[in-house]
């Protein structure tokens, strides 16, 4: 049970959760940047050069087409991932702030029973 508590304390530490979120967000944002370069910017740069080439070369024309849909899909995936991470972090933070209530003071009869128990042990 002690190791489980240590693991829970470790995972709920702010810097561990923040690091995990940063890695996931970084990977998702990297996909957006890659899509922007591969599907939008590069085809825009290559399209004028392809127009000057032979119009019958369909492979080159389809290769030079701007793929806005793939870029928008990457952006939508990023937003979904970010929202899910927000919900996860919010639930971790709420679990972190829940405190176990302190034990109530023993009543007079409980104190007396404890004294009797202790005297019987002797």
Secondary structure by P-SEA (a helix, b strand, c coil): caaaaaaaaaaacaaaaaaaaaaaaaaaaaaaaaaaaaccaaaaaaaaaaaaccccaaaaaaaacccaaaaaaaaaaaaaaaaaaaaaaaaaaaaaaccccccccccaaaaaaaaaaaaaac
